[in-house]
Amino acid sequence: MVEKGFGVDTDALASFGTTAAGLGAELGTVGTSTLTGVDSLPADAFGALGGEVGLSAAFQQAAKAQLDAVAAAAAGLSGFATAVSKAGTAYTEQQAQAEDDINHSYQV
């Protein structure tokens, strides 16, 4: 017989939420520590000509954008992990409420 219905593996959601949260934190830590300082080059880092044509400023701007992107990716992954965990919890609560509602309707 073919099983009908819809089910959610809440253990898998909880596990993914925990794993993804850890990865988000690790990405933020490793990414920012690796890139720390790249956006603070001296004006003459690429020589006098590099400073004159704005190469140092352009590099600083690109490095800052990279730092911001790593922080945003880490925050996004952590937020996604939280949402996945909450989805599993909400599903479990909804199933329990539905079961209570069905049991209550039979008692009436």
Secondary structure, 3 states (H helix, E strand, C coil): CCCCCCCCCHHHHHHHHHHHHHHHHHHHHHHHHHHCCCCCCCCCCCHHHHHHHCHHHHHHHHHHHHHHHHHHHHHHHHHHHHHHHHHHHHHHHHHHHHHHHHHHHHHC
